[in-house]
Amino acid sequence: MTNAKVKLSYQLAPALRASYALGLWTNAADSDVETWLRDATGQPTFAGQAGFASNTSRTIQRHSSHNLTLATTTQGNWDFEAVATLYRMDRDETRLPATASATGTSFGPAGRVAVLGGTGWSTLDLKGVWRPGGRNGAHLVTFGAHDDRAKLYNPTFNTTDWLAGGPYTTVATEGSGKTRTQALWAQDHWQVSSAVKFTLGARYEEWRGYDGRNINGTTTVIQPRVVRTGFSPKAVLAWAATPAWTVTASVGQAYRFATAAELYQLVATGATFTSPSPDLKPDDALAAEVRFERALSRGRLRLALFQDDVHDAIISQFRPLVAGSAQLFSYLANVDHVRARGVEFSAEQRDVLLPGLELSGSVTYLDARTLALSGQASATAAPGNAIGRRLPNIPDWRGTLVATYRVGPRWTFTAAGRYSGMLYTTLDNADPHPNTYQGFAPWFVADVKAVARLSDRWTASAGVDNVLNRKYFLCHPFPQRTFVVNLKMNF
């Protein structure tokens, strides 16, 4: 895996700056299998088992990203910013055989090539800043426009030579489609008094999914064009009760629209062609938070109470593909109502016991539950079995603790610990054995790192991830003790 980035900036005028960033990423990955099966003569064999073929693959990937920014920094009555981004999967293919040998440990020449090349997305954001009373005025008005476009192109081709990656013969499956979001937004930061600041804002957006197409063998489905809109207001009130204490209350409405992959990636069960979810409604979230902050002489303390109330949450569940059918399939669908309530405490302090030593940490508790579900947690689960259960993929406890010691201008030493509670991956929490393959166990990991600034341009670092060599599973065994060395040069 290789990653490279180049960033260029140019001062076009005293208050006008342009910057461009280019990122390149390449990856070559091979997945191979071993067999413990033996034939009658004691020789290893795949015995024609399809799993040996489906777990063997060759992957070649090359992605590129571009970012262009043009911004003014007058700090006067007006400022503007324009940001354009583009991410493309220029080449992305995974080759795999179709059959495994019945008598030995080889594969047939025929196979498939899964392609993502051509998939990508772009964004354009225009932002304006208006200070009607100047830099120190009571109002700071910001407004802007947003446009994003995403394209999914994910066919899987049959081929007569999977190792060579071609030639392609026919399309085995395909999930392709596009999404686009256009939005306008505005907000006003109003300094009501020296102790009170009020922020009021809103966003209107129009989202559409289109050009959706799914193919499985000889069956082709052209998905319907879908258009949805959303209006998202928000309000934040901050009160500096004393020079040391600040209380902030915020509430806002937000929508998360489905991605092209969530809408159009193919779901196939055996020989049965099934459609993805082209009519997904967006997550409809009402979020609220109250935060208390205490300023210290060399740090601060924060306590936050928050709640996210979400309707139509996009989560995988079991439903019939055809209305009235008794046969259920697992695919992305809207969960009627979920809610997450939590509390987070964080603290940071500089120059603890000795100059240059900084401590910071946080602990979060989150109670996330399913409140209403019209589908089912599994094909065999009783209706309503998921109600009141914890939401998938969300741990209840999380915590971090970081100690950083700076020795002069050149040396920095860091030790950090991270903890996460176990999580479930099913709506009815039917996977209670986390410390195994496909389980998500609770874990605590400690890392250490040293950074040396060799000169104005050169920086070197060395560290150890998971220094305690802890063993835990996050779907698969996670890396144990890992040594990392880095050398960086700034031009």
Buried (B, 14 or more C-beta within 10 A) or exposed (E): EEEEEEEEEEEEEEEBBBBBBBBBBBEEEEEEBEBEEEEEEEEEBBBEBEEBBBEBBBBBBBBBBBBBBBBBEBEEEEBBBBBBBBBBBBBBBBBBBBBBBEEBBEBEBBBBBBBBBBBBBBBBBBBBBBBEEEEEBBEBBBBBEBBBBBBBBBBBBBBEEBEEBEEBEEBBBBBBBBBBBBBBBBBBBBBEEEEEBBBBBBBBBBBBBBBBBBBBEEEEBEBEEBEBEBEBBBBBBBBBEEEEEBEBBBBBBBBBBBBBBBBBBBBBEEEEBBBBBBBBBBBBBBBBBBBBBBBEEEBBBBBBBBBBBBBBBBBBBBBEBEEEEEEBBBBBBBBBBBBBBBEBBBBBBBEBEEEBBBBBBBBBBBBBBBBEBEBBBBEEBEEEBBBEBBBBEBBBEBBBBBBBBBEEEEEBBBBBBBBBBBBBBBBBBBBEEBBEEEBBBBBEBBBBBBBBBEEEEEBEBBBBBBBEEEEBBBEEEBEEEEEEEEEEEEE
